[in-house]
């Protein structure tokens, strides 16, 4: 029993150890030649990010346009299918009313005899 408590105590204390975090800190060089290189790299990075943003917006616009076309096609297809369903439902209701009328006529004739 004491061994169990010692094991639990060791595990609990072992989990409370220090946690190390590595942080990178980048400090630009101070030389004038290095500054010109950094400025050049900053301009290149900015132009790359601008182009990436333009490409991303173009992709979004293209996907939105395609989605609108698909939505219109699906809406037409749904309206067509709903029209067929509505016609079938009206035909069914007509058949049910005719069957009820015939049933009423037959039951009336049967009660007459």
Residue pairs with C-beta under 8 A, 6 or more apart in sequence:
28 34
28 35
28 38
29 35
29 38
